[in-house]
């Protein structure tokens, strides 16, 4: 079983499942385009890139994206519309 670095818990807590490891890179399914084994996350830096949709960033940009998804889903569920920012 693979040991996931603490720095990557932000990804695993929000549904990213890492399936394999190549050096410092942890490989899993992309939450942006849903392609399996295309998201590469560096265990030392927390930087990620999807080799299918080219989404990239770091732990902070991932958490910001995830929070926006939750916010929009909640607003849609209760029929609240927010202006684009």
N, C-alpha and C positions, 0 to 999 in steps of 0.2 A: 504494500500500500504506500502511496505517495504521501510525503509530508508537505503540506502547503505552508509556505512562510506566512507569518503573522501579517505582513504587509498586504497580502492578497485576500485577507478575510473580508474586506469590503466587497470583493467580487463574489466570493462564495456565499456570503450572507444575502446577496441579492440575486441568487439563482444561477450564477456561472458555475458549471461543473467542469473541472479540469480532468481531462482523460489521460493525458500523458505529459511527459517532461523531456525536454531536450536541452541539456546544460542548465542555464539559468531561466530558460523559457518554459512556462507552463501553458499547455495547449488545451483549449476547450471550445465549447459551442459559443458562437457569437450572439449576444443578446440584441444586437442591432439588426442583423440580417437573418438570424436563425440558422446559419450554416454551421454544421458540426465540424469540429476540429479546424477552425479557421482563425480563432482568436488566440493570439500569442501575447502572454503577459510576462514581463520580466520580474522574477521573484525578488531581485535586489532593488530595483528602482520603482516598480509598480507601473511602469509605462506599458501601454498595450497598443496593438495594431491588429486589425482584422484583414487577413489576406484575401478576403472575398469582397467586402464592401469598402475597404480602405478607411474605416473609422479608426481613429487613433487618439491617444491622450494619456492621461495618468489617473491615479486614484481619485483625485479631486474632480476632474472632468467626468469620470465615470459616475461618481456619486451625484454630481450636479445633473447629469442626464437622467439618472434613475429617479431623482426627486421630482424632476419635471414630468416624467412619465406618470408617477403616482399622483401628482397634482392634477394633471389633465384627466386621468382616469376617474379620479374622485369628482372633479367638476362635471364631467360628462354623466356620471352616475346620478348626480343630483340636479342635473340640468342647469348648471351655472356656466356662463360663458365669460371668459376673461379676454381682455384685449391682447393682441400679439405684442410681444416686447422685443 
